[in-house]
Amino acid sequence: MPSRDLNGARTLVLGGSGVLGNLIAQRLLDRGGKVMLAARDRARLQQQATALAPDVPSVEFDLQEPHHVDHVVRTAVAGLGGLDGVVNAAGVVAFGPLEDLSDAALDELVATDLVGPLRVIRSALPHLQGGFVVNISGVVAERPTAGMAAYSAVKAGLSAATLALGRELRRQGITVLDARPPHTETGLAQRPISGAAPAMPAGLDPGFVAGVIVGGIESGARELPPEAFATS
Ligand SMILES: NC(=O)c1ccc[n+]([C@@H]2O[C@H](COP(=O)([O-])OP(=O)(O)OC[C@H]3O[C@@H](n4cnc5c(N)ncnc54)[C@H](OP(=O)(O)O)[C@@H]3O)[C@@H](O)[C@H]2O)c1
């Protein structure tokens, strides 16, 4: 028996226009949940929301802008009639030696992959009694990788914060899940904010990864290490 029934669960999906975020949103809807998608690009958001179902709401926001944080949470609470979960599937990646990384790219990584999500979660917490939070940190959080020093750092930070938060919020009945999937074929590696991806073996199927993450929410898991995504 799953420990959490997602039927009726109202979830804000950060990065809901992205590949993993959209696939997770689809699975939440399939289980009878309600979702609101959030990201920067309005046209892509609306296109992805409509592709899920005709009445899926979306909200534009930028994780780099602290003043967007309360707005995105308020909009989700108003649009969904409350909030039971936050899934953070937003993120950017950068490749290459640290010496080639600009201040702007460093700042974007820190704001988008670490500080921004923590601000949104902090703002959402008063609404989440008994609910859930998911952060997708990634395999680099536990296996820091050459050519990805800053990305490894922000993802390790997000993973540590997620695990600590899980302990902090246990008494409030809020389940916090740190998902650390290996490389997945979403195209993220081809859209870096800096540098170019090294040659990598084929990644995981995004639908499979989204399914494991939603299964983790249902089972009340607190972490999904890379091994949880093994296909054989
Ligand atoms: N793909 C992999 O191999 C892999 C492996 C492990 C972990 N992850 C993590 O999984 C998450 C989802 O990745 P994905 O592969 O699905 O990538 P994706 O398809 O590129 O999705 C990224 C999402 O984040 C949003 N986003 C980016 N910057 C943002 C900002 N400043 N404010 C708000 N939203 C922002 C994007 O929309 P806009 O650009 O319109 O804002 C998009 O919706 C990321 O955190 C990634 O690090 C991915």
The ligand as a Tripos MOL2 file, in Angstrom:
@<TRIPOS>MOLECULE
LIG
   48    52     1     0     0
SMALL
NO_CHARGES

@<TRIPOS>ATOM
      1 N1         18.6130   15.5280  -17.1370 N.am      1 LIG1
      2 C1         19.4870   14.9780  -16.3170 C.2       1 LIG1
      3 O1         20.4210   14.2460  -16.7060 O.2       1 LIG1
      4 C2         19.3710   15.2450  -14.8280 C.ar      1 LIG1
      5 C3         20.0160   14.3780  -13.9240 C.ar      1 LIG1
      6 C4         19.9380   14.6420  -12.5630 C.ar      1 LIG1
      7 C5         19.2370   15.7530  -12.1160 C.ar      1 LIG1
      8 N2         18.6260   16.5800  -13.0070 N.ar      1 LIG1
      9 C6         17.9200   17.7570  -12.5050 C.3       1 LIG1
     10 O2         16.5400   17.6120  -12.8000 O.3       1 LIG1
     11 C7         15.9540   18.9110  -12.9380 C.3       1 LIG1
     12 C8         15.1260   18.9320  -14.2390 C.3       1 LIG1
     13 O3         16.0160   18.8040  -15.3260 O.3       1 LIG1
     14 P1         15.5480   18.4580  -16.8210 P.3       1 LIG1
     15 O4         16.5730   17.5250  -17.3290 O.co2     1 LIG1
     16 O5         14.1060   18.0980  -16.8790 O.co2     1 LIG1
     17 O6         15.8220   19.8750  -17.5180 O.3       1 LIG1
     18 P2         14.9230   20.8060  -18.4320 P.3       1 LIG1
     19 O7         14.0600   20.0090  -19.3590 O.co2     1 LIG1
     20 O8         15.8570   21.7970  -19.0450 O.co2     1 LIG1
     21 O9         13.9780   21.5650  -17.3900 O.3       1 LIG1
     22 C9         14.4630   22.6060  -16.5930 C.3       1 LIG1
     23 C10        13.2770   23.4320  -16.1250 C.3       1 LIG1
     24 O10        13.7600   24.4460  -15.2430 O.3       1 LIG1
     25 C11        13.1940   25.7060  -15.6320 C.3       1 LIG1
     26 N3         14.1090   26.7620  -15.2080 N.ar      1 LIG1
     27 C12        15.4060   26.9410  -15.5560 C.ar      1 LIG1
     28 N4         15.8800   28.0610  -14.9960 N.ar      1 LIG1
     29 C13        14.8650   28.5890  -14.2560 C.ar      1 LIG1
     30 C14        14.7310   29.7480  -13.4580 C.ar      1 LIG1
     31 N5         15.7460   30.6390  -13.2890 N.pl3     1 LIG1
     32 N6         13.5530   29.9840  -12.8490 N.ar      1 LIG1
     33 C15        12.5160   29.1300  -13.0060 C.ar      1 LIG1
     34 N7         12.5760   28.0030  -13.7570 N.ar      1 LIG1
     35 C16        13.7330   27.7530  -14.3790 C.ar      1 LIG1
     36 C17        13.0620   25.5900  -17.1670 C.3       1 LIG1
     37 O11        12.1240   26.4790  -17.7280 O.3       1 LIG1
     38 P3         12.5200   27.9750  -18.2030 P.3       1 LIG1
     39 O12        13.8480   27.8750  -18.8840 O.co2     1 LIG1
     40 O13        11.3900   28.4170  -19.0740 O.co2     1 LIG1
     41 O14        12.5650   28.7860  -16.9460 O.co2     1 LIG1
     42 C18        12.5300   24.1530  -17.2580 C.3       1 LIG1
     43 O15        11.1360   24.1490  -17.0010 O.3       1 LIG1
     44 C19        17.1240   19.9100  -12.8960 C.3       1 LIG1
     45 O16        17.2470   20.4430  -11.5850 O.3       1 LIG1
     46 C20        18.3380   19.0380  -13.1910 C.3       1 LIG1
     47 O17        19.5230   19.5660  -12.6410 O.3       1 LIG1
     48 C21        18.6490   16.3450  -14.3440 C.ar      1 LIG1
@<TRIPOS>BOND
     1     1     2 1
     2     2     3 2
     3     2     4 1
     4     4     5 ar
     5     4    48 ar
     6     5     6 ar
     7     6     7 ar
     8     7     8 ar
     9     8     9 1
    10     8    48 ar
    11     9    10 1
    12     9    46 1
    13    10    11 1
    14    11    12 1
    15    11    44 1
    16    12    13 1
    17    13    14 1
    18    14    15 2
    19    14    16 1
    20    14    17 1
    21    17    18 1
    22    18    19 2
    23    18    20 1
    24    18    21 1
    25    21    22 1
    26    22    23 1
    27    23    24 1
    28    23    42 1
    29    24    25 1
    30    25    26 1
    31    25    36 1
    32    26    27 ar
    33    26    35 ar
    34    27    28 ar
    35    28    29 ar
    36    29    30 ar
    37    29    35 ar
    38    30    31 1
    39    30    32 ar
    40    32    33 ar
    41    33    34 ar
    42    34    35 ar
    43    36    37 1
    44    36    42 1
    45    37    38 1
    46    38    39 2
    47    38    40 1
    48    38    41 1
    49    42    43 1
    50    44    45 1
    51    44    46 1
    52    46    47 1
@<TRIPOS>SUBSTRUCTURE
     1 LIG1         1 GROUP 0 **** ****
